Amino acid sequence: MVHALAGGVWLHRHTFRGEPMAHLVSSDRDLLLAVGRRLGLHPGWLQYKPLKRPADGVPIEAWHWDLRGRALDVAVDLAVAHEDVTAR
């Protein structure tokens, strides 16, 4: 979350009503829209929700996509590929 609030992207996986889901979160709206294009997401689905910075509780503007199904699968594949590259 701290990474997302500093302008990175955070893939927060969870389960909702027994279905795998994730939030793809960032304080950088333009970056998140670019990632959404790569995942085939409609810009109108992007949701605004400020988040409190854990260190001091200050609210930071943030946006997120709700991911499930194919979009979730593609996002996880991209995240794993990114981990593999950065681990080298």
HURASUL-V417496 format. One record per residue. N is the residue number from 0. SS is DSSP state (H for helix, E for strand, - for the rest). PHI is phi in degrees with one decimal (* if undefined). Layout:
BEGIN
n/ss/phi
N/SS/PHI
N/SS/PHI
END
This chain:
BEGIN
n/ss/phi
0/-/*
1/H/-59.9
2/H/-60.5
3/H/-64.7
4/H/-73.0
5/-/-94.1
6/-/105.9
7/-/-87.0
8/-/-123.5
9/E/-121.6
10/E/-99.8
11/E/-102.5
12/E/-83.8
13/E/-160.4
14/E/-122.6
15/E/-128.6
16/-/52.0
17/-/78.8
18/E/-106.3
19/E/-63.2
20/E/-144.3
21/E/-155.5
22/E/-105.6
23/E/-107.2
24/E/-120.5
25/E/-162.1
26/-/-90.3
27/-/-101.1
28/H/-59.3
29/H/-62.6
30/H/-62.1
31/H/-65.6
32/H/-64.5
33/H/-64.7
34/H/-63.6
35/H/-60.3
36/H/-60.7
37/H/-64.3
38/H/-91.1
39/-/77.4
40/-/-91.0
41/-/-76.7
42/H/-55.7
43/H/-67.1
44/H/-85.1
45/-/-66.0
46/E/-113.9
47/E/-94.7
48/-/-156.7
49/-/-60.3
50/E/-122.8
51/E/-84.6
52/-/-65.7
53/-/-57.0
54/-/-65.5
55/-/-141.2
56/-/77.7
57/-/-71.9
58/E/-69.8
59/E/-120.9
60/-/-59.5
61/-/-150.4
62/E/-131.3
63/E/-152.6
64/E/-106.3
65/E/-91.3
66/E/-113.9
67/-/-158.2
68/H/61.0
69/H/-60.3
70/H/-60.4
71/H/-66.0
72/H/-59.4
73/H/-65.6
74/H/-62.2
75/H/-65.4
76/H/-59.8
77/H/-65.4
78/H/-65.3
79/H/-65.5
80/H/-61.4
81/H/-64.4
82/H/-59.6
83/H/-60.1
84/H/-71.2
85/H/-75.6
86/-/-76.6
87/-/-77.2
END
